[in-house]
């Protein structure tokens, strides 16, 4: 599974959505109603999968959309 698919699947699971409902321009807060609780699986799964250390505040600031999250994880690898 590539990074994009992994992040999309993780976001879908974290928000109780079907992966088909998630698009690159899906916004965490405005479209998914994200709270801090929702961000933890989205951050922890890539940390575990790719052996990363992702800072919560930085992730929230840098990743307003799912596509931003994909790019962020790819940059960290």
C-alpha positions as CSV (number, residue, x, y, z in Angstrom):
1,X,0.0,0.0,0.0
2,X,1.4,3.4,-1.0
3,X,1.5,6.4,1.4
4,X,-1.6,8.0,-0.2
5,X,-3.7,4.9,0.1
6,X,-2.5,4.3,3.7
7,X,-3.3,7.9,4.8
8,X,-6.7,7.8,3.0
9,X,-7.6,4.5,4.7
10,X,-6.4,5.7,8.1
11,X,-8.5,8.9,7.8
12,X,-11.6,7.0,6.7
13,X,-11.2,4.6,9.7
14,X,-10.6,7.5,12.1
15,X,-13.7,9.3,11.1
16,X,-16.0,6.3,10.5
17,X,-16.2,7.0,6.7
18,X,-15.9,4.8,3.6
19,X,-12.6,5.5,1.9
20,X,-14.6,6.6,-1.2
21,X,-15.9,9.5,0.8
22,X,-12.4,10.9,1.4
23,X,-10.8,13.1,-1.3
24,X,-7.5,15.0,-1.4
25,X,-9.3,18.3,-0.7
26,X,-11.3,16.9,2.2
27,X,-10.6,19.3,5.1
28,X,-10.2,17.8,8.5
29,X,-12.0,20.4,10.5
30,X,-14.5,21.9,8.1
31,X,-15.5,18.7,6.3
32,X,-14.9,16.0,8.9
33,X,-15.5,18.0,12.1
34,X,-12.1,16.8,13.5
35,X,-11.3,17.2,17.1
36,X,-8.1,16.3,18.8
37,X,-9.3,12.8,19.4
38,X,-9.7,12.2,15.7
39,X,-6.2,13.3,14.9
40,X,-4.4,10.8,17.1
41,X,-5.1,7.7,14.9
42,X,-4.3,9.7,11.8
43,X,-0.9,10.6,13.4
44,X,-0.2,7.4,15.2
45,X,-0.8,5.0,12.3
46,X,1.8,6.6,10.0
47,X,4.2,6.9,13.0
48,X,3.9,3.1,13.5
49,X,3.9,2.2,9.8
50,X,6.8,4.3,8.7
51,X,8.7,4.7,12.1
52,X,8.2,8.4,12.3
53,X,7.8,11.0,15.1
54,X,5.0,13.3,14.1
55,X,4.3,16.3,16.3
56,X,0.5,16.9,16.9
57,X,0.6,20.7,16.8
58,X,2.8,20.8,13.7
59,X,0.6,18.2,11.9
60,X,-2.6,20.2,12.7
61,X,-1.0,23.4,11.4
62,X,0.6,22.0,8.3
63,X,-2.3,19.6,7.2
64,X,-5.7,21.2,6.8
65,X,-6.6,18.7,4.1
66,X,-6.0,15.0,3.5
67,X,-3.8,15.7,0.5
68,X,-1.6,17.9,2.9
69,X,-1.4,15.0,5.3
70,X,-0.2,12.7,2.5
71,X,2.4,15.2,1.4
72,X,3.5,15.7,5.1
73,X,3.9,12.0,5.7
74,X,5.8,11.6,2.4
75,X,8.2,14.4,3.4
76,X,8.8,12.7,6.8
77,X,9.7,9.3,5.4
